[in-house]
């Protein structure tokens, strides 16, 4: 079931590490005082990711096409779902309850973006894509620690700095997503390596989970900053 292109231990470690972002998002729902929020989020993501794993194991995503099948069947539907959720009254209520600090702190899970760089060292991802995606994630994750400190210490520039940081993080994930599609096209046109490893288990969880979830979290930060600006 695991990809045979990397050592089994690395796949297992990635799978263990990937559990943290899911649990952290579930914990955020709990902090937002969503009724049974922790279990509601896990109750969605766990079956969803199991379906993604089964699809990957059965070769459902293997066809190299534009748009990539994994994007059409996982990334896009999840993006539509979180877009609907973002516009709901309940989401706005949760957004109001959550602190800016909590909304920024959760982005530490983007340390898992180091996976892109590791996959590059195994010659499984194009260098420009792997380095841009990996370094962008690491910078966003590590700088979130500093941003949280400025918020906690009530620095006068905390909100402005958070806005800059959040903009960087959002642009990074948007460009990374666009680059994945671009390198898929290059792969098709020139019969060269693309990002096919991201359709194999367990790395298929990255496109299935990360882009929509991360974009959603960044939008929550922007909304929170907008409200704080008015106070």
Secondary structure, 3 states (H helix, E strand, C coil): CCCCCCCHHHHHHHHHHHHHHHHHHHHHHHHCCCCCHHHHHHHHHHHHHHHHHHHHHCCCCCCCCCCCHHHHHHHHHHHHHHHHHHCCHHHHHHHHHCCHHHHHHHHHHHHHHHHHHHHHHCCCCCHHHHHHHHHHHHHHHHHHHHHHHHHHCCCCCHHHHHHHHHHHHHHHHHHHHHHHHHHHHHHHHHCCCCCHHHHCCCCHHHHHHHHHHHHHHHHHHHHHHHHHHCC
